[in-house]
Amino acid sequence: MMDLMSLLASRVALPSIPRVIALALTELNGGEPDPERVSTLLEKDPVMTVRLLKVANSARFQLGKPVGTVASAVALLGLRPVRDMTIEAAMTSAFRKVGGVDMKQFWRYSLDTARVTELLTGKKVVAVSPYTVGLVHALGELVMHRGMPAEMERLSARVNVFSPRRARAEYQMLGYSYAQVGAGFARAWNLPDALVETLEHQDAPFQREGYEPMAGILHVASWRCRAHEMRYTERRLAVTFPDETALALGLDVSVVLAHAPVDWASSREAQLFLE
């Protein structure tokens, strides 16, 4: 079995990101990011350029004339949303195909978790976008499959990769789960501390010191979306519901247990992450 430090040091397991994106993230995560430098870096990346211009020209802003430059888009959107978009682009583009994981199902599940995390967060003031947190929360699972394919195949034969029991099974077998792996490579990419802490404690949000409160919300959201993937019955939902975490956070139980708390993502939406 591979220990956590060895896994995170593995070039096979840990993907790289484009240099300009890495530099942009370093700037965005600094104390006083320079919008001009951020724009200069991001305009060198075609994918980020398209994303920024698409959002800036969306109906949400209802501008009289189109936004045509990255600098204008950054000024309109603000640095925090741009940072969240850059994190999403960096982490999601690094994984296109991973053996042993149905990638279309993975991204569909991740989209659902992003939406439910955002719903459950509501108007709470948080350090990192709930949508971003939900979207990237399970990428540690893909790192584990890249770095330890044989071990993950054996585990998946016992516990489905999308099962709500997956993190516990990984922890019992390895002494860590996809949560700590995700936090490890987020830390290696110099991503925000709040995101690192949320990822690290999401599997057991109230059982360790120094947990990030958002970890509790993510824990409940990911449980609900995993239960959806596993097609839990209403009775199974009620029996496995993480009630202590939900009640401690003051979450609306009826919302969490609703048949469709959000519009569940489609396979077509998930396919966009694979193109």
Salt bridges, closest charged atoms under 4 A:
GLU27 OE1 - ARG37 NE 3.45
ASP84 OD1 - ARG83 NH2 3.86
GLU141 OE2 - HIS145 ND1 3.50
GLU141 OE2 - ARG166 NH2 3.24
GLU170 OE2 - ARG166 NE 2.94
GLU200 OE1 - ARG187 NH2 3.26
ASP203 OD1 - ARG208 NH1 3.04
GLU229 OE1 - ARG108 NH2 2.86
GLU269 OE2 - ARG115 NH2 2.51
